[in-house]
Structure formats: structure tokens, C-alpha cells
């Protein structure tokens, strides 16, 4: 089985019922594909990897070798997924001990946590529109440890360092990518209009 973007999306939606987790994986895909485009990398592979990095989390949340992401990676291995995808998915979770050696693994790791902060920052805005969110606001949210406590700030910093980019340049790049797909991510203000 070829695991292209369409197949990855199908697996992700089959294994994940949580809309917030689906949105997270779509947000990570958005940022990862923007990097793939900028770097001339394989967009299909990078999109599929990003969509599947947490697809097993809902069914198998246990860590330390028994659950996420090990279960998902074994399932993907059985489907014939490329090793680069599997290593990147394992590498996105520090507890696996798998080093991030490929560019895909480094980009996935760098985009994972920061997209969570961006989504959280949009959802607390009265207009819930990512178009009106800027980097200065994200800087404030990033410094406020009580805001989006689940976002590991150290991982965000480490991700930018591993990519070899300035943290705030990285944040701005991810924000722009997510703004371009606001409608797909449900961050275009429609949530505020439906309240």
C-alpha cells in the first residue's frame, strides 16, 4: 500500500474521532508541507507523515514503549510505510529515544508543539480568526506558562534549534502557513460566528 496524503488522511480519520486531535494533525501537516515546499522536499511523504504522527494517540495513549507512537508505527510498518516516515514519527516523541536525523524528522518535531500554541491562541480570541493573530501576541502567550500548559515550550525552542532557524522566524513561518489554510483548520472566524 502506498501511503500518500489521501491514504494518510483516511487512516487518521479512521483511528481518530476527536476533532481537536484531528485539527492538531491537520495544523502540523500544514506547517510541515510549507517547509517541504520551501525546501523542495517530497510534499506527499511529508504531508502523510505529519497527518499520521499522532493518529494512534487516541486508541493507544500509553507511553514508554507500549502505546503511542509505537503502536502506530508498527501498523504503518505492516502497510509498507517508508522508513523515513517511521523514524520521523518515532523521533517526534522524545520518550522513544529515536534521534531526529532526517530533515523530515526535524521539521515534524519543530512544527508539532508550536502549532498547538497557535491554535490555542486563536481559540481564545473573540473573533477566533487566525488572520488577526500576529507574532507579538504569540510571544506573549509563549511567555505565559499558564497559557496552553500542554504546549512544551522547551520542545518548541529545541525544535527551532534543531532546524537551525531563529525561533521567532520559525513561529512566523508556521503562522503564515496556518493562516493560508485557515478555512481547512476551522480557524477562519466561523467558530465565533456560530456561537
N, C-alpha and C positions, 0 to 999 in steps of 0.2 A: 504494500500500500504506500502510495506517495502521500506524504503529509504536507500538503500545500496549505495555503491560507484557508481555503474553504473547508478542507478536512479538519484542520485545527479548530476552526470555529464550531464545526459540528460536534467535535469531541468536547470542547469547552462547554457548550450549552447542554450537552447530554449529561455531563458529570457535575455541572454547577447550576443550582437553582437560584441562589442568592443574586439578586440584581446588583447589589453593591460590589460583590466579588466579580461579577461579570464586567461591570463598569471599570473596576480596577484593571482587569486583564486587557480590556479594550484601550484604556488610557496608556498602559505600559506599551501595548502594541503601537499606538500612535507615536509615542516618543522614540521607540526603537526603530520603527520604519523611517522616521525622519532622519535618524542617524545613518541608517542603511543607504538612504537616498543621497545624503551628503557625502558619504564615503564610497559610493559606488559598489556597495555590497549586495548580496542576494536578498532582495526585499521579501520574496516568498518565504525563504528559510527564516529570516529574522522575524517576520510577522507571525509565522506559525509558532516559533519558539516563544515569543512574548505572549501569545494567546494561551499557550499551554503551560506557562511557568508555574501557575497556581491551580491548574484545573483539578488536581486531586485533593486540594486542601479541605474542601467541604466534606468529602467522604472519608478522608484519612488524615485528620489534623495532627495526630500524634507525631512527635518529632523523634530525634535521636535514633534514626535507623529503622524505624518501624512504620512510619507514615509518610507524610509529605516531606520532600518531593520524591522519596524513594519509590513509593508505590506507582506514582505516575510515570516515572522514568522507566520502570520495568514494563509497564503496559506499553509505552511508546517503543521500547526496545523490541518487544514482541511484534509490533507493527512494522518494524524495519526502519525506524527513525534514524537519521544520521547521527553519528557520534558527536558532532559539533553541537547539535541541538541538545542532546542528553547531558553533555558536560556543562553547557551553559545553564540548563535548568538546575542541575545539581549545584553548580557554583553560585547561583543566586542566593542560596541559603547557607549562611556561614557555618551552621551546625553540621553540615555534611563533610566539611574538611576538604572539599574538592576545590583546588585552586582555579582561579579565573585566568586562563592563559590565552584564550582566543579573544579577538576584538568583540565578537558577539557576546561572550560571557561578561566582559567588562561593561558593555553598553547596557545589557539587561540588568545587571546589578545596579548600575548608576541610575537607571530610569525607574526602578521598582519603587523605592521609598518616596522619591520626590513627587511622583505622580499622585501618591496618596495625600501629600501635603497640599498640592494644588487643588485636588478635588475637594478636600475638606475646607479650604479657604473659599472656594466658590460657594459651597453649600451653606456657609454662614452669612453670605452676602444677602441683603434683602432682595436684590434683583436676580440672584442665582445665575448670573451671566458671566462666563469666563472672559468675555470680550472686555469687561470693565475691570478686570483684575490685572494688577501690574506687579513688577518685581519688588518695588518698595514695600508693598503690602505683604508680599511673601516673605521678605526679610524680617518684618516684624513678627509674623506668625512663626517663622522658623526660630526666632529667639525666645518666643514664649513657650516654655516647656510644658505648660498646662494645655496648650492648644494642640489638638491631634496627637495625643500622647502615644498613640500606637506607631507613629512615624519615628523611626530610629534616626535621629539627627546624625549620629556618628557614621551610620551607613551611608547617608547622603553625602557627607564630606568625603568619606573613603571612596565612594563611587566616582566622584569627580576627580579625586587624586589619581585613581587607577586609570581613568580615561586620559589623564594628562591635560585637563582643562580647568579653567577657573570655575569655582563653584557657582558664582552668580551668572557667568556666561552660560553655563550648563542649564541653570534654572530658567534663564530667559529663553534658551533654545527649546526646552521642553514645554514651557508655557506657550510659546508661539505655535508649536506643533499641535498642542491640545486645542488652542483657540481655532485653528484651521478645521478641526473636526468636532467643534462644539456640538453640532446637531447630533452626530453619531453617539457622542458621550452623554447626551442629555444635559449639557452644561451651557445651553444657549438661552437660558432665562425662562424656558417653558415651565419649569418646576414652580417658579414664583407665580406665573400666570395661572397655574392650575390650583393654587392654594385657596 
